[in-house]
């Protein structure tokens, strides 16, 4: 399944970049991440709690950040699995400064699903993906507001 979109967020590129690279903040932003542990340079062990319609489960696996160009772009690769299936994703994130107070976040990627979740069909997965994207940006804006408030 292909993902593509862009949204503007009200913060400068440097602040946004630092948030996306912070192992403490990232789980607060990305829906479903319940645990994220740094295992090496740009590599992580992760636990995701995922619900797709009637199918839910805890997925464990690895995440890597690659093709990093400081404050501009990176690619996030994730391989997650459990007894009901696997989720593999590759997501390219680009940060485009609009002003010193606003940044565009552009994303393109692909998610491959197998097992029970794949049997649910693209239509259900597409709506779940759209919901998760909205939640990601809502969480991101919440964390930005907290940082601006000094919390």
C-alpha positions in Angstrom: 0.0 0.0 0.0 1.4 3.4 -1.0 1.3 6.4 1.3 1.9 9.9 0.2 1.1 13.4 1.5 2.2 16.6 3.1 1.2 18.8 5.9 2.4 22.0 7.4 3.4 22.3 11.1 3.9 25.5 13.0 7.5 25.2 14.1 11.0 25.8 12.6 12.8 23.0 10.8 15.5 22.6 13.4 13.0 22.0 16.3 11.0 19.6 14.2 14.1 17.7 13.1 15.2 17.4 16.7 11.8 16.1 17.8 11.8 13.4 15.0 15.3 12.3 16.0 14.5 12.1 19.8 13.9 8.5 21.0 12.0 9.9 24.0 9.6 12.0 21.9 9.1 9.8 18.9 6.8 7.3 20.7 4.6 10.2 21.8 4.2 11.2 18.2 3.9 7.9 16.2 0.6 6.2 16.9 1.0 2.7 18.3 4.6 2.8 19.5 4.6 1.6 23.0 8.3 1.0 23.3 11.4 2.3 21.4 14.9 1.4 22.4 18.0 2.6 20.7 20.2 -0.3 19.7 22.9 1.4 17.7 23.6 4.3 15.4 20.1 5.1 13.9 18.7 1.6 14.8 16.0 0.7 17.2 14.0 -2.1 18.7 10.3 -1.3 18.7 7.0 -2.5 20.0 3.8 -1.4 18.3 0.3 -2.0 19.5 -1.8 -2.1 16.4 -5.5 -2.5 15.8 -6.9 -3.0 12.3 -10.7 -3.5 12.5 -11.3 -6.6 14.6 -7.7 -7.7 14.4 -5.3 -6.3 17.0 -1.9 -7.3 18.4 1.5 -6.3 19.7 4.1 -6.3 17.0 7.9 -6.3 17.7 10.7 -5.6 15.4 13.3 -3.3 14.2 13.4 0.3 12.9 16.3 2.0 11.0 16.8 5.5 9.9 18.7 5.8 6.6 19.7 8.3 4.0 19.8 11.0 6.6 20.5 14.6 5.4 20.5 16.8 8.6 17.3 18.9 9.0 16.2 17.9 5.4 15.3 14.3 4.9 15.5 10.7 6.1 14.1 7.3 5.3 12.5 5.3 8.1 12.4 1.5 7.6 10.5 -0.8 9.9 10.0 -4.5 10.0 7.4 -5.6 12.6 5.9 -9.1 13.2 3.8 -11.2 15.5 1.7 -14.4 15.2 -1.0 -12.7 13.1 1.3 -11.3 10.4 4.0 -8.9 9.5 4.2 -5.2 8.6 7.1 -3.9 6.6 7.3 -0.2 5.8 9.6 2.2 4.1 8.8 5.9 4.6 10.8 8.9 3.2 10.3 12.1 5.2 11.2 15.5 3.8 11.2 18.7 5.9 10.8 21.9 3.8 11.1 25.2 5.6 8.3 27.6 4.7 9.4 30.3 7.2 11.3 30.5 10.4 8.0 29.4 12.2 6.6 26.9 9.8 7.8 23.7 8.1 6.2 21.4 5.5 6.4 17.7 6.2 6.2 15.7 3.0 6.1 11.9 3.2 6.1 9.1 0.6 6.3 5.4 1.4 5.1 1.9 1.1 3.6 -0.5 3.6 3.5 -4.2 3.0 1.3 -6.4 5.2 0.9 -10.1 5.4 -1.1 -12.6 7.4 -4.5 -11.9 8.9 -4.3 -8.2 8.4 -3.8 -8.6 4.7 -7.0 -10.7 4.5 -9.0 -7.7 5.7 -8.4 -6.0 2.4 -7.0 -2.7 1.2 -10.2 -0.7 1.8 -10.1 -1.2 5.6 -6.3 -0.8 5.7 -6.5 2.4 3.7 -8.9 4.0 6.1 -6.8 2.9 9.1 -3.7 4.4 7.5 -5.5 7.7 6.9 -6.6 7.7 10.5 -3.0 7.0 11.8 -1.6 9.8 9.6 -4.1 12.2 11.1 -3.2 11.0 14.6 0.5 11.4 13.9 0.1 15.0 12.9 -2.2 15.7 15.9 0.3 14.2 18.2 3.2 16.1 16.6 1.3 19.4 16.9 0.6 18.6 20.6 4.3 18.0 21.3 5.2 21.2 19.4 2.7 23.1 21.6 4.2 21.6 24.7 7.7 22.6 23.7 6.6 26.1 22.9 5.0 26.3 26.4 8.3 25.1 27.9 6.9 21.8 29.3 
